[in-house]
Amino acid sequence: MGFIADALARVKPSATIAVTNKARELKAAGRDVIGLGAGEPDFDTPENIKAAAIAAINDGKTKYTAVDGIPELKAAICAKFKRENGLDYQPNQITVGTGGKQVLYNALIATINPGDEVVIPTPYWVSYPDMVLLAGGEPVIVEADKSTFKITPEALDASITSRTKWVIFNSPSNPSGAAYTRDELKALTDVLLKHPHVWIMSDDMYEHLVYDGFEFTTPAQVEPKLYDRTLTVNGVSKAYSMTGWRIGYAGGPAELIKAMAKVQSQSTSNPSSIAQWAAVEALNGPQDFIPANNEVFKGRRDLVVSMLNQANGISCPNPEGAFYVFPSCAGTIGKTAPSGKVIETDEDFVTELLETEGVAVVQGSAFGLGPNFRISYATATEALEEACTRIQRFCGNLK
Ligand SMILES: Cc1ncc(COP(=O)(O)O)c(C=O)c1O
């Protein structure tokens, strides 16, 4: 038996981080590379939020805090859930972690017994299945429709067994940008009402990034009867351009929240005190930069969707939210790249695209649905335009 734990053999490293690293390496070697792999806004953190962090440092708020969040941040989160989602949570129903990623992981570690199943719709955020595996559970993958990237109530129903512990929802979605309307979500929550042993983990990280007047809703709001078995997860990374600050949070039943704090107390303890004070300002302070940023994101989405749909063999649906598009490259499969390599999979497509044109994107199969690829359009508009021109040229040169 090797030194490294067997559990790790079941887990893959993050494909999105791998692509970002590869693009970085090529750049360092002098190649002209446009990286569209990373899932983070290119905007700077707003000044008022930075100022709150600097004030926290100057005021000596630099010590250990309560494990799962300072009372001021929990109060700001309760107010946010009430104001934006119509959800009533008390502070003992709130947990704060080092990013939404830790919050999701804590929830799985706190609840999964060996063999428990977790239903994950495709295309999924790369970390869900691997987190479930690390926690000792079994991911159960439900395939979405290949053009809407949404699952049907029937498919959800069919995926649930007596071993199902959680269903993970993520709307708007990373990687597809697809978001469920209130009616679509209601049809899914109706299914969950029939299965009282199943809990709902709603990853609302992209809540604020929706376009064309789309109304965001979350399961506990759409179906209040599910409130007692829903964990509503969110964070400041995406809407507030605070990816590096590492603050995520969740609201849910007090017993679950307490169990999650227990996990965190024996692993990392509190998230950065300074980042927590910055998050208080993010949630309580002015929100007007969010619609302004969204205008920019929407313009980029429209540009990218339009340009990709003009590339040979590519078909790109127009997503409701997040800052990703997830086009199909099915029309390029079987063609030959300039290197002589025949494109057999979406992984071949992204590898050849990076080698030939220096555009870094992530293969759809890493998210459980292909042949597709994910583009993050959270990057400068000129770079996006150039990247799409290169993709058009690459596709046009396939034989
Ligand atoms: C769907 C989704 N959930 C959760 C996260 C985690 O975000 P963070 O840990 O920065 O809060 C991300 C980040 O990429 C994401 O895309």
The ligand as a Tripos MOL2 file, in Angstrom:
@<TRIPOS>MOLECULE
LIG
   16    16     1     0     0
SMALL
NO_CHARGES

@<TRIPOS>ATOM
      1 C1        -20.3890   26.9880   -8.9570 C.3       1 LIG1
      2 C2        -19.3670   27.4440   -7.9970 C.ar      1 LIG1
      3 N1        -19.5390   27.1710   -6.6940 N.ar      1 LIG1
      4 C3        -18.6460   27.5400   -5.7860 C.ar      1 LIG1
      5 C4        -17.4910   28.1890   -6.1400 C.ar      1 LIG1
      6 C5        -16.5260   28.5540   -5.0640 C.3       1 LIG1
      7 O1        -16.3200   29.8880   -4.9170 O.3       1 LIG1
      8 P1        -15.4980   30.4810   -3.7120 P.3       1 LIG1
      9 O2        -14.8350   29.3630   -3.0100 O.co2     1 LIG1
     10 O3        -14.5430   31.4490   -4.3190 O.co2     1 LIG1
     11 O4        -16.5190   31.1560   -2.8260 O.co2     1 LIG1
     12 C6        -17.2480   28.4720   -7.4850 C.ar      1 LIG1
     13 C7        -15.9850   29.1100   -7.9080 C.2       1 LIG1
     14 O5        -15.5360   28.9850   -9.0050 O.2       1 LIG1
     15 C8        -18.2200   28.1000   -8.4320 C.ar      1 LIG1
     16 O6        -18.0380   28.3510   -9.7360 O.3       1 LIG1
@<TRIPOS>BOND
     1     1     2 1
     2     2     3 ar
     3     2    15 ar
     4     3     4 ar
     5     4     5 ar
     6     5     6 1
     7     5    12 ar
     8     6     7 1
     9     7     8 1
    10     8     9 2
    11     8    10 1
    12     8    11 1
    13    12    13 1
    14    12    15 ar
    15    13    14 2
    16    15    16 1
@<TRIPOS>SUBSTRUCTURE
     1 LIG1         1 GROUP 0 **** ****
